[in-house]
Amino acid sequence: MEITFITTNNVKFQIASEVLSKYGVSMKQRRMELSELQTINLDDVVMDKAKQAAKTFKENFIVDDSGLYIDALADFPGALFKPTIYALGEEKFLRLMNGEKNRRARFVSELVFYNSKTNEFTLISSIITGVMADSLSSGTRRVGYSLERIFIPDGEEKPIAELDDAGWERLYSKIKSRLHYEELGRKLGADIG
């Protein structure tokens, strides 16, 4: 099976390709400008993108988006994470948490798979829980999600940006089986088999 990943994020494309190749899925990347709903509800954002893409693109595809939900901020910024972080910058964004004892947060990634044969949309989510850092990390590791210097996943002591190669591989191995790309691969494998 071949699936086109409609994304401008090369890192997401590489991760999806690596995961889905185990299930016999070959991936292509396509850059397509899609408007984005301005809401914290990630389900609405990713489903709207998929419906936009389906109007012009008639092959199997996935669209993907993510959001950061912070308990102390009533789940803000949610799906508005990207525009918020770009507008404020990481340091000002972290200041929203000044004085907050509850620093719990969850990073949610969602994809919609469009099956061109059935014209059906399938929504799949994955969640990484953790805490917001107390201060901006000076680390340099980037994994394509704009939260590397401000978010500490559960089980880690420092933000993703500070992990060395071994630390990143350990974290990635731990979360990989729960990724939404894995679940899509399992579903596609069951449907094909």
DORO-331482 format. One record per residue (C-alpha): residue in one letter; x, y, z. Coordinates in steps of 0.02 Angstrom, whole numbers, padded with zeros to 5 digits, always signed. Each point is the difference from the previous one (the first is absolute). Example, Ala and Ser with C-alpha at 12.3 -4.5 7.8 and 13.67 -1.06 7.14 Angstrom:
REM residues 2
a+00615-00225+00390s+00069+00172-00033
REM end
This chain:
REM residues 193
m+00000+00000+00000e+00058+00177-00035i-00050+00149+00105t+00039+00182-00027f+00041+00099+00155i-00058+00179-00026t+00123+00095+00107t+00138+00130-00006n+00084-00079+00153n+00143-00111-00062v+00031-00076+00172k-00181-00058+00016f+00010-00072-00175q+00161-00096+00042i-00074-00072+00160a-00163-00051-00086s+00096-00079-00145e+00111-00099+00118v-00146-00064+00104l-00119-00039-00144s+00131-00087-00107k-00007-00145+00125y-00181-00025-00053g+00036+00000-00186v-00054+00180-00025s+00104+00112-00113m-00011+00185+00032k+00010+00154-00110q+00008+00177+00065r-00105+00138-00076r+00000+00181+00050m-00173+00075-00011e-00061+00163+00077l-00149-00036+00111s-00086+00130+00107e-00005-00038+00185l-00148+00026+00115q+00043+00111+00148t-00062-00104+00146i+00081-00097+00141n-00096-00157-00054l+00124-00106-00096d-00132-00122-00066d-00087+00143-00089v+00162+00070-00072v+00067-00163-00072m-00169-00058-00067d-00028+00167-00086k+00171-00013-00083a-00040-00175-00061k-00166+00056-00075q+00086+00145-00088a+00131-00117-00073a-00130-00128-00055k-00083+00130-00110t+00150+00005-00117f+00106-00152+00042k-00079-00168-00044e+00133-00123+00060n+00030-00079+00171f+00074+00133+00113i+00030+00052+00178v+00001+00171+00080d+00073+00025+00171d+00001+00134+00132s+00042+00017+00182g-00041+00103+00153l+00062+00032+00175y-00129-00008+00139i+00056+00077+00166d-00104-00043+00153a+00031+00164+00094l-00049+00103-00154a-00168-00087-00025d+00075-00101-00145f+00065+00155-00089p+00076+00011-00127g-00060-00168-00069a+00000-00001-00190l+00051+00184+00005f+00172-00050+00063k+00093+00036-00162p-00065+00177-00029t+00015+00039+00186i+00181-00057+00013y+00045+00092-00160a-00083+00160+00061l+00070-00002+00177g+00160-00100-00016e+00046-00140+00118e+00058+00109+00145k-00156+00110+00007f-00107-00154-00024l+00078-00079+00155r-00037+00159+00098l-00185-00043-00015m+00042-00135+00128n+00083+00118+00126g-00060-00041+00175e-00092-00158-00055k+00037-00152+00107n-00096-00118-00114r+00111-00010-00155r-00083-00157-00072a-00026+00001-00188r-00036-00119-00141f+00061+00009-00177v-00132-00070-00116s+00031-00051-00180e-00142-00046-00116l-00010-00061-00176v-00142-00027-00119f+00018-00138-00128y-00105+00022-00156n-00041-00163-00090s-00026+00046-00182k-00094-00163-00038t-00131+00021+00136n+00005+00190+00018e+00014-00027+00188f+00099+00102+00126t+00083-00086+00148l+00059+00105+00148i+00142-00069+00107s+00084+00084+00150s+00154-00023+00106i+00042+00087+00164i+00165+00033+00087t-00020+00060+00179g+00125+00103+00097v+00031+00168+00082m+00045+00173-00059a+00180+00047+00038d+00034+00132+00132s+00113+00095-00119l+00051-00001-00182s+00127-00135-00040s+00158+00045-00094g+00003-00174-00081t+00009-00016-00188r-00089-00164-00045r-00146+00032-00117v-00132-00130-00043g-00121+00107-00100y-00131+00048+00128s+00057+00170+00071l-00012-00058+00180e+00171-00080+00021r+00068+00137+00115i-00156+00022+00110f-00077-00173+00027i+00065-00144+00107p-00082-00168-00042d-00046-00115+00144g+00148-00108+00049e+00127+00132-00051e+00088+00127+00109k+00032+00132-00132p-00078+00069-00158i+00017-00094-00165a+00124+00131-00064e+00127-00055+00131l-00005-00186-00037d+00154-00075-00077d-00018-00129-00140a-00017-00145+00122g-00130+00095+00103w-00101+00043-00155e+00006-00180-00062r-00058-00061+00172l-00146+00125+00002y-00046-00031-00182s+00001-00190+00027k-00115+00023+00150i-00128+00107-00091k+00015-00075-00174s-00120-00144+00029r-00134+00123+00057l+00018+00119-00146h-00151+00031-00108y+00103-00057-00151e+00021-00171+00083e-00186-00015+00030l-00035+00046-00181g+00125-00131-00057r-00083-00133+00108k-00173+00047-00068l+00061-00001-00180g+00091-00165+00026a-00160-00078+00068d-00103+00069-00144i+00125-00060-00131g+00031-00169+00081
REM end
